[in-house]
């Protein structure tokens, strides 16, 4: 017991606690605003329109990952390693990467517009309001990565909360008066406010350093493939199910996913806060890092079980009270299966954010999730040829999610253990 108390005291020291609180406020503020917007949408839209909205956002998020392609995460690693030695390079890297993201986004917006105009003309009316998100989402993530790399969590928290408060008041009006169009415009308003607040709050001179960009892009490509795999994996279910006519079930899944993301955010924050210190220990004392990793693995898994049990007890009543239209047998089934897999997802989120990505091993995430995405995608296509029952597609998707989470944890544990013996 004394050792456990000592360990917990080390994890939750004053610096960690303060950084965790500010980081939590930032991410909870950002995700909370998006989550509340989805709740408002679920309240004012019909279940079918909400499913259509979720389907549209899934496609935009999938396209947007190509504009970032891991840059925001890679810049966090670069800044944490070089900020103290050369602040100018960190600022120059931000300016250069904003130019890169702008070029990627402009290219993808033009390409997407013509593709939708030719093949999806009936959906272009809605999607044209979301295309600007292909720039706003990755560039705001770039600012987030920069501040995370220098362990500055307070400033971006104020920025996100300020932009969020303004955006929520606007979104309520838009969604309640304009329906699905208002829901889409609400997303645009929030990210536009966030971008403007970031730009105003700091000074970044306009310049471009090809050498810095090349250095950061090397690692960002690996992270980018991992992110693409993750998005393909998580959104493939929604896209395939939506294409097959299960818009209602897509809406159920999206609402549950948004609720469970609250817990994923908490575990991700804990990992991100310790990431910079882990980079230091990785360079100086890998044995200590491995001991620290094992202890945090046990602690994170224990906490994930507790949070999952509480969610299992509370979530059905929350849905029944606030979203009675969604309280059906199909919805409860999707909820229970998600909660069964949730502990593995939470632990994997903590390890990925605290150890795997910041320590340069994002290839573990890339290889495992891309393979899982391919297996999941073709498996769902094959299943759909034999049955049109939604349950079989959903069971397959959740089984692959559980397996890939276990693979990531075991793979990295063995990798870190081998490094300590070198």
C-alpha positions, 0 to 999 in steps of 0.5 A, a space after each residue: 500500500 505504501 508503494 502504491 501511494 508513493 507511486 500515485 503521489 509521483 504521478 499526480 504531483 503538483 506540476 502534473 495536476 496543474 497541467 492535467 487540469 488545464 489540458 483537460 479544460 482545453 480538450 474538454 472545452 473543445 470536444 465538449 463544444 462539439 459534443 454539445 453541438 451534436 447533442 443539440 443536433 440530436 435534439 432538434 433534428 429527426 433521427 434520420 437527419 441526424 444520421 445524415 449529418 453524422 454521415 456527412 461529418 464522417 466524410 469531412 473528417 476522413 478528407 481532413 486527415 489528408 491535410 494534417 497527415 500527422 503534422 500537428 502531432 509531429 510538431 509537438 515532438 519537434 518543439 518539445 525536443 528543440 524549444 529550449 535550445 532554439 525558440 526561433 526555430 520552433 516559431 519558424 516551424 509553425 509558420 512553415 507548417 501553416 503554409 504547408 497545411 494551407 496548400 494541402 487544404 486548398 488542393 483538397 478543397 478544389 479536388 473534392 468540390 469537382 468530385 462531389 459536383 460530378 459524382 455526388 451532385 445531390 449532396 453538394 448543397 450540404 458539403 459545400 458548407 463544410 469544405 472550409 473545415 478541411 483547412 480549419 480543423 488541421 490548422 487549429 490542431 497545429 496550434 494545439 500541437 505547438 503549445 503541447 510541445 512547450 508544455 503550455 496548457 493554460 493559454 490554449 485552454 483560455 482560447 478554446 473556452 472563449 471561442 467555445 462559449 461564443 460558438 455555442 450561443 450561435 450554434 443553438 440559434 442556427 440548429 434550432 432555426 435551420 435544421 441540418 444546414 444549421 448543424 453544419 454551419 455550427 461546426 464551421 463557426 466554432 473552428 473559424 472562431 478557434 482559428 481567429 483566436 489562435 492567430 490573434 493570441 500569438 505572433 508568427 512571422 511569415 516565412 518558410 524553412 524547407 529544412 525544418 519542414 522536411 525534418 518534421 514531415 519525415 515523422 509526420 508521414 508515419 503518424 499520418 498513415 496511423 491517423 488515416 488508418 484510425 479514421 478509416 477504421 472508426 468511420 468505415 462502419 458509419 460510411 458503409 452502414 450509411 450507404 446500406 441504408 442504416 442512417 438511423 443506426 449510424 446516428 445511434 452509434 455516433 451518439 454513443 461514440 461521442 459519449 464514450 469520447 469523454 472518457 477517451 479524452 481523460 485518458 488521452 490527456 493524462 498521456 499527453 501531460 506526461 509525454 514531454 517528461 517521457 521524452 526526457 527519460 527515453 533519452 536518459 534512462 530507459 530502464 526507469 521509463 520501462 518501470 514507469 510504463 508498467 506501473 502506469 499501465 496497471 493503473 490506467 487499466 484499473 481506472 478504465 474498469 472503474 469508469 466503464 462500470 460507472 458508465 454501464 450503470 449511468 448511461 442508460 438512464 442518461 439516454 432515457 431521460 434526455 434522449 428518449 427518442 433514441 432509447 430503443 433495444 437497438 440503441 441499448 445493444 450498441 451501447 452495451 457492446 461499446 462499453 464491453 470494449 471500452 477499457 481496452 480503448 481507454 488504455 490504448 489511448 493513454 499509452 499511444 498519447 503518453 508513450 508510443 507517439 511522442 517516443 518515436 514509435 508511431 509506426 506501431 500504430 500505423 502498421 496495426 491500425 492500417 491492417 485492422 482497417 483493411 480487415 474490418 472494411 473487407 470483412 464488412 463488405 463480405 458480410 453485407 453480401 450474405 446478410 443485410 442484418 446490421 448486427 452482424 456488421 456491428 459485431 465484426 467491427 467491434 471485435 476488430 476494435 478490441 483485437 487491435 487495441 490488445 495488439 498495440 498494447 502488447 506490441 509496444 510493451 515488448 518493444 519498450 522491454 527490448 529497448 531497456 536491454 540494449 
